Amino acid sequence: MVETWTERIANLSVPTIVLLLGGLTALRLVLRALRRSFFLFLSELTESAMLAVALVFLLLRPFVLQTYHIPSGSMHPTLREGDHLVVNKLLYRLRAPRRGEIIVFRAPHEADRNEPEYIKRLIGLPGDTIEVKEGYVEVEGIRYFHADIRGILGIPSTEASENGPADVPLRLTREGIHAGNQTVSAAEFATRVGRRDTKVEIQPGQVLRNHVPLIENHVAEDPEYHLDPYVVPENSYFVLGDNRNQSHDSHEWQELPANRVIGRAEVVFWPISRLRRTR
């Protein structure tokens, strides 16, 4: 993905900032040497620019705040590709991260190194037991998983959108199957698979923490993968994307070392139409 000019500025390295400050210092000295009121005015503006650059890039960015650009659809629908966020780096210097917070972190060694930083929702703290059960529909002992259900209902596979959300998100509840704006009852699904008037069980996909299913209305879809009970190690966290089936996260590479956490996502500031707190 090509960096925008705003991202390039936000990601300027410390040596580049030092060179910039050196250049501004030299410019200020030249302007003051000219000793005319207009040039003295420009010299004061240059001094203000130096202070602003030093404050933002040498104090705020390393220790307090930074910006982050959403590169993929792994946090849909909470966050969308192209959103620009403010990340609070100071908060976790004062307290530990909490369950449910959206955090930005340096990619673990086991993750895709093409993305140096990730953003996910914190699901498990050290000592928590995390388990993921895939969703399915069972008709007379035959289980139909997400791919099967999509084929039977004639809706696109999530694989058609590699990095983004599914065109038609699939959610399972005890009462029926929800595919976009379409709802199919258990009885109707049984009819579609040629087993009318037979017993149907719908098992929604679930994430369990310490053996208790999480209530997660913010996720794009039920998980279509299985993860055996996993205990989060000491000094580590377990994170998942809200777009569960289109996210490279702890269900693949498991624990996130605590020392790789950068901060908490606070607010979407760009585009303006998306201005909101992150939750």
C-alpha positions in Angstrom: 0.0 0.0 0.0 1.4 3.4 -1.0 2.0 5.9 1.9 0.1 9.2 1.7 2.1 12.4 2.2 0.5 12.8 5.7 1.7 9.3 6.7 5.2 10.1 5.4 5.3 13.3 7.6 3.9 11.4 10.6 6.5 8.7 10.2 9.6 10.9 9.8 12.6 9.3 11.6 14.5 11.0 14.5 17.6 11.6 12.3 15.4 13.4 9.7 13.8 15.5 12.5 17.3 16.4 13.8 18.4 17.5 10.3 15.2 19.5 9.9 15.8 21.3 13.2 19.4 22.0 12.2 18.2 23.5 8.9 15.6 25.6 10.7 18.3 26.8 13.2 20.6 27.8 10.4 17.8 29.6 8.6 16.9 31.5 11.8 20.5 32.7 12.2 20.6 33.9 8.6 17.3 35.8 9.0 18.4 37.4 12.2 21.7 38.5 10.7 19.9 40.5 8.1 18.5 42.8 10.9 15.5 44.1 9.0 12.0 44.0 10.6 10.6 41.7 7.9 13.4 39.2 8.3 13.3 39.4 12.1 9.6 38.5 11.8 10.4 35.5 9.6 13.1 34.6 12.2 10.5 34.5 14.9 8.2 32.3 12.8 11.1 30.0 12.2 11.8 29.8 15.9 8.1 28.9 16.5 8.3 26.2 13.9 11.4 24.7 15.5 9.6 24.6 18.9 6.5 23.0 17.3 8.5 20.4 15.5 10.6 19.5 18.6 7.4 19.3 20.7 5.5 17.1 18.3 8.2 14.8 17.0 10.6 14.5 20.0 8.1 14.6 22.9 4.5 14.0 21.9 5.1 11.3 19.3 7.6 9.1 21.3 5.8 9.4 24.7 2.2 10.7 24.4 0.4 10.5 21.0 0.9 9.1 17.5 -1.2 8.6 14.5 -2.1 5.3 12.9 -3.6 4.5 9.5 -5.9 1.5 9.1 -4.3 -0.6 6.3 -6.9 -3.4 5.9 -10.5 -4.5 6.8 -9.5 -6.7 9.8 -11.3 -4.4 12.3 -14.5 -3.9 10.2 -17.1 -2.8 11.1 -15.6 -0.9 14.0 -12.8 0.6 11.9 -12.6 0.8 8.2 -9.7 0.7 5.8 -8.4 4.2 5.3 -9.4 5.5 8.8 -6.7 7.6 10.5 -6.5 7.3 14.3 -5.0 9.0 17.3 -3.2 6.5 19.5 -2.7 7.3 23.2 0.8 6.1 24.1 0.8 7.7 27.6 -2.1 5.7 29.0 -0.3 2.4 29.3 2.6 4.0 31.0 0.1 4.8 33.8 -1.9 1.5 33.8 -2.1 -1.9 32.1 -4.3 -2.5 29.1 -7.8 -3.8 29.8 -10.0 -6.3 28.1 -12.1 -5.0 25.2 -9.7 -2.0 24.5 -8.5 -1.5 20.9 -4.7 -1.5 20.9 -1.9 -0.7 18.5 1.2 -2.8 18.8 4.4 -3.7 17.0 3.9 -6.9 15.0 5.0 -10.1 16.8 7.8 -12.1 15.2 5.4 -14.7 14.1 3.1 -12.3 12.3 3.3 -10.8 8.8 6.3 -8.5 8.9 5.0 -6.5 5.9 2.9 -4.7 8.4 5.2 -3.4 11.2 2.3 -2.3 13.4 -1.1 -4.0 14.0 -4.4 -2.9 15.5 -6.7 -5.4 17.2 -9.1 -5.8 20.2 -7.7 -7.1 23.4 -9.6 -10.2 24.3 -7.4 -12.0 26.9 -5.1 -10.9 29.8 -2.4 -13.1 31.3 -3.9 -16.2 32.9 -7.2 -16.0 30.9 -8.3 -19.1 29.1 -9.5 -18.3 25.5 -11.4 -20.7 23.3 -13.0 -20.2 19.9 -15.9 -22.4 18.6 -16.8 -22.2 15.0 -20.4 -21.6 14.0 -22.4 -24.3 12.1 -25.9 -25.5 11.3 -26.6 -29.2 12.1 -29.4 -31.0 10.2 -30.0 -34.6 11.2 -26.4 -35.0 12.4 -24.9 -33.4 9.3 -23.0 -30.2 10.1 -22.9 -27.3 7.6 -20.1 -24.7 8.3 -19.8 -21.2 6.9 -18.6 -22.1 3.4 -21.3 -24.7 3.1 -24.0 -22.3 4.3 -22.8 -19.6 1.9 -23.0 -22.1 -1.0 -26.5 -23.2 0.0 -27.8 -19.7 0.4 -26.0 -18.5 -2.8 -24.0 -15.7 -1.2 -20.4 -14.9 -2.0 -17.5 -16.5 -0.2 -15.4 -14.3 2.2 -12.3 -15.4 0.2 -13.5 -13.1 -2.6 -12.4 -10.1 -0.5 -8.9 -10.9 0.8 -8.3 -8.0 3.0 -11.7 -6.4 3.5 -15.0 -7.4 5.0 -17.2 -10.0 3.5 -19.7 -8.5 0.9 -22.5 -10.3 2.7 -21.6 -10.9 6.4 -22.9 -14.1 7.9 -24.2 -14.3 11.4 -25.8 -17.3 13.2 -28.3 -17.1 16.1 -30.4 -19.8 17.7 -33.4 -18.4 15.8 -31.9 -18.3 12.3 -29.2 -17.5 9.8 -28.6 -13.8 9.0 -26.9 -13.1 5.7 -26.8 -9.3 5.1 -30.5 -8.3 5.0 -31.7 -11.8 4.5 -32.8 -14.0 7.4 -33.3 -17.8 6.9 -35.1 -19.7 9.6 -33.9 -23.2 10.8 -37.0 -24.8 9.1 -36.3 -23.0 5.8 -32.6 -24.1 5.8 -33.7 -27.7 6.4 -36.0 -27.4 3.3 -33.1 -25.9 1.2 -30.9 -28.9 2.0 -33.7 -31.4 1.2 -34.6 -32.3 4.8 -37.9 -30.6 5.4 -39.5 -31.0 8.8 -36.4 -32.4 10.4 -34.5 -31.3 13.5 -32.2 -28.4 13.0 -29.6 -27.0 15.5 -27.9 -23.7 14.9 -24.7 -23.2 16.8 -23.4 -19.6 16.6 -19.7 -19.1 16.5 -18.4 -18.0 19.9 -15.3 -16.7 21.6 -15.1 -17.9 25.2 -13.0 -16.3 27.9 -12.6 -18.4 31.0 -15.4 -20.7 29.7 -17.9 -17.8 29.4 -19.1 -16.8 25.9 -18.4 -13.2 25.1 -21.3 -11.0 23.9 -19.8 -9.2 20.9 -22.3 -7.2 18.9 -19.4 -5.3 17.3 -17.9 -8.2 15.3 -18.5 -8.5 11.5 -19.3 -12.3 11.6 -19.3 -15.3 13.8 -15.9 -17.0 13.8 -15.6 -19.8 11.3 -12.5 -21.3 12.8 -11.8 -23.4 15.9 -9.3 -22.7 18.7 -8.8 -25.2 21.5 -8.6 -23.7 25.0 -5.5 -21.6 25.3 -4.1 -20.0 28.5 -2.6 -16.6 27.9 1.0 -16.6 29.2 2.4 -14.2 31.7 3.4 -10.8 30.3 1.3 -11.4 27.2 -2.1 -10.6 25.7 -4.5 -12.3 23.3 -5.9 -10.1 20.6 -8.5 -10.6 17.8 -9.7 -8.4 14.9 -13.4 -7.5 14.9 -13.6 -8.9 11.4 -12.9 -12.3 12.8 -12.7 -14.3 9.6 -10.5 -11.8 7.8 -7.9 -11.0 10.5 -4.3 -12.2 11.1 -4.3 -12.2 14.9 -3.8 -14.3 18.0 -5.8 -17.2 16.7 -2.9 -17.7 14.2 0.2 -16.6 16.2 -1.3 -16.8 19.7 0.2 -14.5 22.4 1.2 -10.9 22.0 4.2 -10.0 24.2 3.2 -7.1 26.5 6.4 -5.1 25.6 5.2 -4.8 22.0 2.1 -2.8 22.9 2.3 0.9 21.7 -1.0 2.4 23.0 -4.8 2.5 22.9 -6.7 3.7 19.8 -8.7 6.8 21.0 -10.4 8.5 18.1 -10.8 8.4 14.3 -9.9 11.9 13.1 -9.9 11.4 9.3 -11.9 11.3 7.1 -14.0 13.9 8.8 -17.2 12.0 8.0 -15.8 9.1 10.2 -14.9 11.4 13.2 -15.7 9.3 16.3 -14.3 7.6 19.4 -13.1 4.1 19.0 -14.7 1.4 21.2 
